[in-house]
Amino acid sequence: MEEMTLEAARVNAGYNQQEAGALFGVHYQTIAKWENDNTKMPYEMIEKIPNIYGVPPNSIFFGKKNEFIRLLRKKANGLKGGMSHATK
């Protein structure tokens, strides 16, 4: 399974930040903070991800959101490069 951001997991589960906050028992701003950088998300909250978002924690990218985007771009550029070599 490909990794996704915490935000993507929330959106795919059909929740807004306020709803997710209520389910996790935290303020919606805490959800927003975790979605931008979940490296400080408490373990007991990580354990709730499967029950709330319906995905295993190992499918979530743990780090800063901008780092995830950078890695996706790098991966996409690598795929483009590989395809151009295959078509030659």
PyMOL commands that set and color helices and strands:
alter all, ss='L'
color gray80, all
select helices_A, chain A and resi 6-13+17-24+28-36+38-40+43-46+49-53+57-59+65-86
alter helices_A, ss='H'
color red, helices_A
deselect
rebuild
show_as cartoon
